[in-house]
């Protein structure tokens, strides 16, 4: 999953971050919500890595 996130540009990561957050807020299934937030956390980390590296 991390390798896939590394291949996504920063603008797309921000878009994905927003969509995952909204989806996490909408779901009522705890297991699904937990998985969404796990992926959201990985996306957040990917954004930080790209920002720190100065890459898009």
C-alpha positions as CSV (number, residue, x, y, z in Angstrom):
1,X,0.0,0.0,0.0
2,X,2.8,2.4,0.9
3,X,4.5,1.9,-2.5
4,X,1.2,2.7,-4.2
5,X,0.8,5.9,-2.2
6,X,4.3,6.9,-3.2
7,X,3.3,6.8,-6.9
8,X,0.5,9.3,-6.4
9,X,1.2,13.0,-6.8
10,X,0.6,15.4,-4.0
11,X,-2.6,16.9,-5.4
12,X,-4.2,13.5,-5.9
13,X,-3.1,12.6,-2.3
14,X,-4.9,15.6,-0.9
15,X,-8.0,14.7,-3.0
16,X,-7.8,11.1,-1.7
17,X,-7.3,12.3,1.8
18,X,-10.5,14.4,1.6
19,X,-12.6,11.6,0.1
20,X,-11.4,9.0,2.6
21,X,-12.2,11.4,5.5
22,X,-15.7,12.0,4.2
23,X,-16.3,8.3,3.6
24,X,-15.0,7.5,7.1
25,X,-17.5,10.0,8.5
26,X,-20.4,8.5,6.6
27,X,-19.9,4.8,7.3
28,X,-21.6,3.2,10.3
29,X,-19.7,0.0,10.2
30,X,-16.9,0.1,12.7
31,X,-14.7,-2.4,10.9
32,X,-15.0,-0.5,7.6
33,X,-14.5,2.8,9.4
34,X,-11.3,1.5,11.1
35,X,-9.9,0.3,7.7
36,X,-10.7,3.6,6.1
37,X,-8.9,5.5,8.8
38,X,-5.9,3.1,8.6
39,X,-5.6,4.0,4.9
40,X,-6.2,7.6,5.6
41,X,-3.3,7.5,8.1
42,X,-1.0,6.0,5.4
43,X,-2.1,8.8,3.0
44,X,-1.4,11.4,5.6
45,X,2.1,9.9,6.1
46,X,2.6,9.9,2.3
47,X,1.7,13.6,2.1
48,X,4.1,14.5,4.8
49,X,6.9,12.5,3.2
50,X,6.3,14.2,-0.2
51,X,6.1,17.7,1.5
52,X,9.4,17.1,3.4
53,X,11.1,15.7,0.3
54,X,9.8,18.6,-1.8
55,X,8.5,16.3,-4.5
56,X,5.1,16.3,-6.2
